Amino acid sequence: MREIVTLTMNPALDITTATGRVIATDKVRCAAPRRDPGGGGINVARILHVLGAPATAVFPSGGHSGRALEDLLATEGVRSRSITIRGSTRESFTIDEEQTGLQYRFVLPGPSLTPREVESCLDALVQSAKDAAFVVASGSLPPGVPVTFYQTLADALADSSARLVVDTSGPPLRALERGVYLLKPSIRELREHVGRDLRTLDEQVSAARELITAGICAVVVLSLGPDGAVHVTAAEEEHCPSLAVPVVSAVGAGDSMVAGIIVGLERQWDLREAVRYGVAAGVAMLRTPGTAPCRRSDVDQCYAALVRRATVGQHSDAVY
């Protein structure tokens, strides 16, 4: 496989723990914490590494938390290229409430980047992507980064052979105009983007195709949570249902889906099979605690189950 480069402008040191019950004003005594490197593109790079794909994670890093994040990536064997910034990398905190099964996720805004730091991140990404097959830009943008950053990135990669995958929402999504190969919004993010309820699959497909017709991207893969995903191009659309599994944690499932899709495409699979592998990776991620990466054997097992189901026609993939 050719190199895959990910960009995370707002990385995080993810801390996950558990407690019996979260009670306001009480001291909430927690279990031993788990610490993982986090943020959209970093999550994608970690799963790519698990799936055997060569990946490099590019991200700004600062302070003690930034160094801890870099050390954790190195321990996992994930290649990285960090850009030193003055601010401290943010921390995110997840608590699993054991008595109810609920999960509480506390996400901080991240450090404010200077214009020079933003430019350094862009330059490092473009340099790292010279021979890449894909560039994945994923996650929120921290303070100081213009909402047009992902469009600036797309323009900077216009003469590159790398195909750009973007997973973002809100103003950065609205700022996109061109140059994206694959866009992966969730159903909530697409609803917010178009300002409609999108209750039916036909409505969802139509809204996704608006992004393609506008020239923003060539492919939309819309993640539907427990309902799987639907991929949309100018000429086709197809729904891949998910598998019902006990959910340990939903953190990182969308990023895992992105990684699975890219691995499938790099294996020269058609889009249908690549998306199916992405759904399998997302399902496998649901079975892992906190922000721990899924296992390759679980992804392959889920993919095999999806293929069997489609073959016997019990819940065949619907083509619209």
Residue, then its C-alpha position, 0 to 999 in steps of 0.5 A: m500500500r502507498e502512504i496514507v497521511t492524516l491531519t488532526m488540527n485539534p488533537a487530544l489526550d483522551i482520558t477514559t475512566a468509569t464510576g458507579r454513578v455520576i452525582a452532582t456536587d459529590k466526589v465522584r471516585c473513578a477507576a484507574p484511567r486509560r490514556d490514548p492519543g486522540g482527535g479525528g485524524i489521529n484516531v484514523a491513523r491508529i486504526l490504519h496501523v491496526l489494519g496494516a496500512p502505512a500511515t503518518a499522523v500530522f498534528p500540532s503538539g504542545g505542553h506536557s499533554g502534547r508530549a504524552l500524546e506523542d509518546l503514546l503514538a510511538t508506543e503503538g508504533v504509529r508514525s507521526r510528525s508533530i508541529t510544536i506550538r506554544g499552547s498545550t494540547r487539549e485533554s478530553f475526558t470520558i466517564d462510563e457510568e456503570q449503574t446506568g450504562l450511560q457515557y459522559r464525554f467532556v471535550l475541551p476547545g483546544p489551544s489557540l494557534t497563531p497564524r504562523e503555527v497554522e501555516s507550519c501545519l499546512d506546510a508539514l502536511v503538504q510535504s508529508a503528502k508528496d507520495a501519499a495515496f490519501v490525505v485524511a483531514s478529520g476533526s474540529l478546528p481549534p481557536g485561531v484556525p480559520v473555518t476555511f482551513y480545509q478548503t485551503l488544504a484542498d487547494a494546496l493539494a490540487d496538484s497532488s496525486a493524493r485523494l483528499v478525505v474530509d470528515t468535519s462539520g459545522p462552519p468548516l464543512r460549509a466553507l468547503e467548495r471544491g477539491v475533496y474526493l470523499l466527504k464523510p458526514s454523520i446523519r446529524e452533521l448532514r441535517e445541520h448542514v442542509g437545515r432539513d430533517l432528512r427522515t427517509l433514506d431517499e431524502q438523505v441520499s438527495a441531500a448528500r448528492e447536493l454536495i456532489t452536484a455543487g462540486i465539493c466532492a466526488v463521493v459522500v459516505l453518510s454514516l447512519g449510526p446503528d443503521g450503517a452507512v450509505h455511499v453516494t456518487a453522481a451515478e449511484e447510491e447504496h446502503c450498507p446496513s450495520l450489525a447489531v452488537p453490544v456497545v462498549s463505547a461509541v468513541g472513535a467509531g466514525d474514524s474507524m469507519v473512515a480508516g476501513i474505507i480507505v484500506g478497502l480502496e487501497r486494496q483496489w476494492d470497489l466502493r461498495e466493498a470498501v464501504r462495507y469494510g468501513v462499516a465492519a471497522g466501525v462495528a468492531m470499534l463499538r466493542t472496545p473500551g474507551t478510545a482503545p483501537c479495535r482489533r484487526s481480527d474483529v474487523d475481518q470477522c465483522y466484514a465476513a459477517l456482512v458479506r455472508r448476510a449480503t450473500v444469503g439475502q437476509h438483509s441484502d444491501a438495498v440499492y436505490 
